[in-house]
Amino acid sequence: MIKKTLPNIIFKTRVAEDLSDINSPYIWKHVTTEEIFSGIRAIIFSLPGAFTPICSSYQLPGFDNMYSNFNSHGIEKIFCVSVNDTFVMNAWKSSLNIKNISVLPDGSGEFTRKMGMLVNKDNLGFGMRSWRYAAIVNDCSIEELFEESGFSDNCPDDPYDISKPENILKFLENKI
């Protein structure tokens, strides 16, 4: 079992001041990794960028669509982190009508770097971004890591297999 804990950083987010009012103004809310993940079992997944093809067509919607399946296996929350700012992450989530996934902006790449997943994607004009991975997290500790193969700067491919929601669900189903 992996004993690694999530790096404790501050995520700089924008959230509706009144979550029950869709017209509520947005305010800055700074939350730490510890505040988000303490005392819960969750999935966190990371991807190269909001509004990119695989991330928008398969990965984020896949986790959203399968949320109840994950929930039935003890997953309380699912988080998507990307090296994008909070405005981009919120607009992306809204554009895809995502209901069950919380987005975590890692605009400076600090969380991603401390996870050991920051890669250079200059070959695509992206700059520094996250390698694609997912993890099952229990009370800030990584229970299981699903890292795509071929980790490297300027990787000519964009692997998407190991961190698919279907594979993580299969892992949870076989763990019972």
Secondary structure as UniProt FT lines:
FT   STRAND          10..16
FT   TURN            19..20
FT   TURN            22..23
FT   STRAND          26..32
FT   HELIX           33..37
FT   TURN            38..39
FT   STRAND          41..47
FT   TURN            50..51
FT   HELIX           53..54
FT   HELIX           55..59
FT   HELIX           60..65
FT   HELIX           67..71
FT   TURN            72..74
FT   STRAND          77..82
FT   HELIX           86..95
FT   TURN            96..97
FT   STRAND          101..105
FT   TURN            107..108
FT   HELIX           110..114
FT   TURN            115..116
FT   STRAND          118..120
FT   HELIX           122..124
FT   STRAND          128..130
FT   STRAND          133..138
FT   TURN            139..140
FT   STRAND          141..147
FT   TURN            153..154
FT   TURN            162..163
FT   HELIX           165..175
//
